Amino acid sequence: MKISEIVQKTGVQAINDFRDKNVDRVYISDMVSDIITGAKPNSILVTLQTHKSLIAAANLVNVPMIVIVRGRRPADDVVELATKVGIGLFTSDLDTWGYAKKLTELGF
């Protein structure tokens, strides 16, 4: 499913400009080491975290979309780094469970 379709159907807000890539799975974690060892390419990463290490980990495993839950927003330098490496950042006012339910309804 295209990122733009997920944005439209789940109501997340874009934090940066994003490339409309395909995603085909979801990974939920707040630990960088877990993201590196568990996330797969083309995943939506759902997390509470907003730091630069998150972007580095997501880039390492080729994650094109990060949804930060509970309305959190990263600092400008984190947004710049995500944009530079081609990762779309999004925010949702829902908690992790609430956003995961929306993704499940979409068939993830």
N, C-alpha and C positions, 0 to 999 in steps of 0.2 A: 504494500500500500504506500502511496506517496505521502511524504511529510505534510504537504498542503491539505490532503484529505483528512489526515489525523487531526491537524490543527482545527479544521472546520468542524469535524464531528465530535471533538472532545472539548473545544472551547478554550484551549490554552492560548496564551498571548506570547507572540514572538518578542524576544529581547534583542535579537540581532537579525541582520539579513541572513537568509539561509538558502542553501541549494536544495531544490526539491527532489531529493533522492528517495529511493525506495527503502522501506524498512520492512522486515518480515518477522521480527521477534521482539521480545521485551526482556530487559534485565533490570532488576530492582536491587539497589545496594547503596549504602552510604560509606563503604570502606574502599579506599583506592586499591588496596591489594586484592580485594575480592573482585573488583571490576576488571583488573588486569588478568586475573586467572579464570574468571567465569564468564564475562561478557563475550559475545560473539559478534563478528562483523555484521553490519546492517541492523543492529539492535536499537531500540529506543531505550535509553537509560533513564530511569526514574530515581530521583534522589533528593535528599534535603541539602546536600553539600553545595557550596558556592565558591570553592577555592580553586586556584590555578592547578593544583595537583589533579583535580578531577578532570580538567581539560586534557592534561598530559596523558592520563590513564585512558580516557575515552579515545583520544587520537591514536594511541598505541594499538588499540584493538579495533579501530575503524568503526567507531560509533558515530553516526551522522546526526543524531538528535538526542538532546538531553532535556528532560522535563524536570524542573526544580519545583517541588511541591510546597504547599503551605504559604504561597505568595512570596516566597523568598526571592531575592534578586542579587546576582553577583555584582562585585565591584567593576568599575569600568575597565580595569586592566584585564580582568578575567574575560569580559565580553570581547575585548579586542583580540585576545589570544584565541578564543573560540572562533571568531570570525576569520582570523588569519589562517587557521588550520581547516576551516570549512565545516565546523560543527555548528548546527543550529541550536540556539538556546531558547527555551520556552519556560514560562511560569504558569502554574496552576494554583488557584486558591484552595483546591482540595488537598486533603492529606494523602499520603501514599496509598492507603487502602482505597480511598474514594476514587483516585485516578486509575488505579489498577482495575477496579470494577468497570470503569468506562472502556478501558482497553479490552477487557474480556468481552464486553458487549460487541466490540468490533471484530471479534474472532481471534484475538491474540492469545 
